[in-house]
Amino acid sequence: MTNISKLFDSKRLEITINRLCQQVIENHKDSKNFILIGLQPRGIYFLERIKANLEKIFTEKVKTGYLDTTFYRDDFRSIKVPTARDTIIQNSVDNKDVIIIDDVLFTGRTVRSAMDGIMNFGRPKKIELLVLIDRNYSREIPIEPTYCGIKLNTITSDRVEVNLVEQGFKEDSITIKSSQNE
């Protein structure tokens, strides 16, 4: 039996994004000193929401980039040949605060890979992590978000699905699917 619980609808997602952006602004008074890096594939959609909100508040462009962590993964050689996506980082990360953005923090391995990838583009002053959902009980690497929409106590078999309009869905919907044995 599968149990599906809705975590966010469009309104709650908007409120959460506003809160996360306010937290970023508290730590970064000037948009020139940081760059947002969205993780491929799904983190880039969440990045675009964060960017649009921050640009309304800062009234200026916020620097962004996309990073595909495929070739930085620690299991790269043990999995079948993965499909790589675009990495686009047009601004220097040297001496900048880099904020990695992803939708769900699960084991921490993707974020570790992202940090390796970012180092190929320069030496950041600081790296922070912004996630919509932090799955608490599934961490394999000691990585914690700087900014977090919601913390969930999940088990490995649970599946969190983030479906955003930008991905082609009719409406925003974030759910958790739990498989339970009867």
N, C-alpha and C positions, 0 to 999 in steps of 0.2 A: 504494500500500500504506500502511495506517495502522498505526502502532506505538503501543500503549497501555501506559503504565507507571503502576503504582499508587505514589503518593507517600505516602499516609497511609491507615491503617485506623483504627478507633475507638480502639485502645490508643495508637497513636503520636500521634493527634490530642489525646487527653487529656493525655499527657505534655507535648506542645508547649504546650497551653493553660496547664498548670500553670507551666511555665517562663516563659511570657510574663507571667503574672500576678505571679510572683515578681519579675520585672524591673520591672514597674509599681510594685510595693510598695517596691522599693529607691529609686525616685525620688519616690514620693508616700506619705509616712508616714501621712497622714490622708485618708480618703475624702471629707471635706467640701470639700477644696480642688481637686477635679477633677471633670470631667464627661466621660462617654464618649458619643461621637456616632457611631452606626452609619450607614453610607451605604447608601441604598436602591439596589437591592432586596436584594442578597445579603449585604451587610455587616451587616445587622441580625440575621441568624441567628447569625453569628459573635460579634456584640456580646452577645447573650443568654448565650452560653457563657462569655464573659469575665466578664460581670457576675455570673453565678451563682457562679463560682469566687472572684471577689474578695469577694463578700458572705460566703462561708464563712470567708475569712481575716480580713476586717475585722469580721465579726459585726455589721454595720450596712448599711443601704441605700446603694447606690452610685447616684449620679445619672446618668441616661442620656437620650438623645434619638435621634431618627431624622431624617436629612436626605436629601431628594431633591435632587440636583444638576442636574436637568434644565434649569431655567431659568437656571442660572449657567454652562452649558457654552459654550465658545467657538465651537462649531459649531451652536448652537441654531437659528440662522436658515437654515442650509444643509441641514438634515435635515428629513425629513417631520415633521409635528406629533407629538411624542413623547407617550407615556402618562406622565403625572405620577403620583407616589405621594405618600403622606403625609409631611409634615415635621412632627415633633412635638418641640419643644424647650421644655419647661415650666419649666426652671430657667435663671436668668440665667447667661450666660457671662462677664459682666463680672468682670475680675480673677481668673478661674479658669484653671486649666490644662485645656485641652481636648485629649482624646485621640480623634482620628479613627480609626475602626475600619472596615476593609474586608477582604474575603477575599483579593483578589489585587491587587497593585500592578503595573500594566502600563505604560502610557505616561506616567502622572503627571497626565494632564489631568483626571480625575475628582477627584483630591485637590486640584488647583488650584481647581477649581470649588467644592469643599466649603469651602475656606478663604474664598472670596468669600461663600458662603452663610452661613457662621458669623458673619462680620462684620456681617450684618444683624441679628443677635441680641445684639450687644454687642461689647465689646473684651476678648478674652481676654488673660490674663497671658502665656500661652504656648500654642502648638499643637504637639502631637506626633502621630505616626502609628504605628498598630499594624496590621500585616498578617500574615496567615497565610503568604502566598507573595509573594515579591518576584521578579518576572521581570526579571533584570538587563539584558539586552541590548536592551530594547525601549523605553527611556525617551525621551520627546520633550521633557520638561520636567525640569529638575534638581531632582527631589524624591526624597528617600531616607527610608525608615522609621526611626523611633526604636526600635521593637520589631518583630522579624521572626521568624516561625516557621522559614522556610527560604528561602534564596536559590537561584533556578534560573537557569541560563544557557539561555535559550530564544531561538528565532527567532520572528519575527512570525507565521508560519504555524502554530506550535504552539498548541494549545488546552488551557488548564488548566481542569478542571471540578471544582468544589467542590460535592459533594452531601452535605447534612447531613440528619439525621433530622428536624430542625425544618422542613425544606422539604418534607417528605412522603416522603422516601426511606426504604426499609426499613432501611438501615444507612448509616453514614458512609463516604464513599469520596471520596478526592481523587486524581484521575488527570491525566496529561498525555498528550495525543494528538498525535503527530507524524506529519505526512504526508511520506512519503519516496518519491521517484521511483526506479523500478528501472532 
